[in-house]
Amino acid sequence: MPRTTRTLAMTLISAALSAGLGGCFYTRGGPWYSGDAPLTYVSTPMSPKTVSVVDTRTGETVWSMDVPAGKKLVVKFDEGEREGQTLSAVMRWRLFDDPGAIRGKMTNETPAPPVSARRVDMTLRSPSVAESTGG
């Protein structure tokens, strides 16, 4: 490969990676790097998920959702928006009808524990006949 072609190819690859890693894309497994990236959970008929936020100081579950099969839950935490309060962070979330959606505005919010006192649990529910048949 000639030097100019190789340089152009490397520039294009670098730009594509930067664009992909720089934005908030709601994909399974997250963005593959450490950061304040949204957490994404896709439920399927054979793998229905429940997502819970636990305050580790008290062991209390402060928020929970059974994600319906065929839908995607995206959760993002913003720290310190409620200074001086026990639940000082804000959790923004959205339940997407299209599990393939990769962008969209968070439409819900709720108070959440700070990062130092928060755990997000994901558990699998037993597949139900209604969910696996779509009825």
Helices and strands as residue ranges (DSSP letters): H 3-22, E 39-42, E 49-55, E 60-67, E 72-78, E 89-96, E 108-112, G 115-117, E 118-124, H 129-133
